[in-house]
Amino acid sequence: MRYISTRGSMAPADFTEVLLSGLAPDGGLAVPAELPQLETEQLETWRGLDYAALATEVIGLFATDIPRQDLQALTAAAYGPTRFPAPVVPVTPIGEVADALTLVGLSQGPTMAFKDLAMQFLGQAIPYVLTRQGRVLNILGATSGDTGSAAEHAFRGQEGVSVVMLSPAGRMSDVQRAQMYSLQDANIHNIAVRGVFDDCQSLVKELSNDAAFKAAHSLGAVNSINIGRIAAQAVYYVWSWLRTSDHLPHQRRSGHLVDVCVPSGNFGNIYAGFLARSMGVPIRRLILATNENNVLEEFFSTGVYAPRSGEATLATSSPSMDISRASNLERFIWALLGPQEFMRRWAELEETGRMDLSGEVARMRKAGFVAASSTHSDRLEAIRAVHEATGLLIDPHTADGVTAARRLMEPGFPTMVLETAQAAKFPETVAEALGTEPPVPPEVAELLSLPQRVETIDNESAPLRAIIEERALRPTQPHQD
Ligand SMILES: *Cc1c(COP(=O)(O)O)cnc(C)c1O
């Protein structure tokens, strides 16, 4: 598979070339120039594979320049038993809540959120590419919780890579803090900034825009636009489709259509589902779920995309979805409109801050998209309903998904809700919903008791630059111990 830029002026490149590059040189995002088509007979041959083996097949469609044997080793390491308990992604019918509703457990990894599934693959693939190219990478990022911890757990102890992660001092949950700050690996650097998440992100932007500093210190990112993350996320759409049709008689399997509901923020997770659907995975609809920050719900309902500022973004009880400018949406709009029309309409967005595609809503439906948003009280109700009916605890982001699924699901079509985090990561909202504190799982209790290591800096770039100058890996010194 070759990749081109949404903005139209990047020469076609291979997977391993775009894996480390972030934005394309023209400011766009890398998209597949062409998608292979999967026949259902092909999908059927994958039914008996375990998760790592299926990941080799699906990621292999995207990473055609990684030799198959190498890819096998990468997925075996990323999805092995030390990172995820078998079967990696459990699929659990919850017909007691609503007929034909199924939870897809994406949060069994080391940081209890779905970002582990993609990040653990990067944690193998990026060091592999760096070694072949004789390079090092210092990953600089800002996190409000889930991304930073997933990245640190994926890259800890890996050669040729370090992680410098900024987080807002005192503004993460106890579990999120413990997941990051308890890591003692020499290549992990946690920096708490006296400020909010936006301040952390501004510091990252300032340093990344300083081309000389960036080059001198081999700085890079693994944010949600990374194409390797998208490829790794496509795997579980295939996996869960196979699992919901496992019990069907053979002759009914191939035409078996499902709906998938995805709690969304930066549009990275659901974009991978859109690619899977475009390649022929029998997904009927992609149900996009948002919280009160409903920019994406508005887009798919009305066709108007009007990103909001940081100040206009509400702090909700599903905080990982508090996003009002979805960085991956550009990829979908490019696919929807085609390259020429995309350039024209994107210019309109950049000039006016808004894009009116109300004439395209029918095409969005044809591409599978419908959307719904939910509120804090919807989340509480969904957590309660699932718990009462099944005894299972779901987290507030998954509750947004259950709410949207219950609102939009239709009889006759199995509906899968992607479970994006574990309840134990967001215990306050779960306690509010149930009226009692949920039990603390033993591994969480142990995590919370570990010693923590973090440096706190003022909201200025000088101390951050000093830390990077002192600690960043250099090509001649690939391992720092
Ligand atoms: C990141 C995240 C989301 C949003 O996913 P996107 O790919 O940004 O749309 C939803 N839920 C949880 C728990 C997350 O960590």
The ligand as an ORCA input file, in Angstrom:
! r2SCAN-3c Opt
* xyz 0 1
  C      -8.980      8.355     23.048
  C     -10.253      7.862     23.613
  C     -11.483      7.992     22.925
  C     -11.594      8.698     21.593
  O     -10.988      8.016     20.527
  P     -10.613      8.763     19.147
  O      -9.805      7.805     18.384
  O      -9.844      9.994     19.547
  O     -11.912      9.116     18.475
  C     -12.614      7.427     23.504
  N     -12.558      6.823     24.712
  C     -11.413      6.696     25.398
  C     -11.434      6.019     26.730
  C     -10.216      7.203     24.889
  O      -9.074      7.078     25.586
*
